[in-house]
Amino acid sequence: MLCRFKELMDGNKKGSELLH
């Protein structure tokens, strides 16, 4: 999960949405 989260945060718009 952390790996996926880091990849999303790496520069993905969906990552930001997941954070919210």
Secondary structure, 3 states (H helix, E strand, C coil): CHHHHHHHHCCCHHHHHHHC
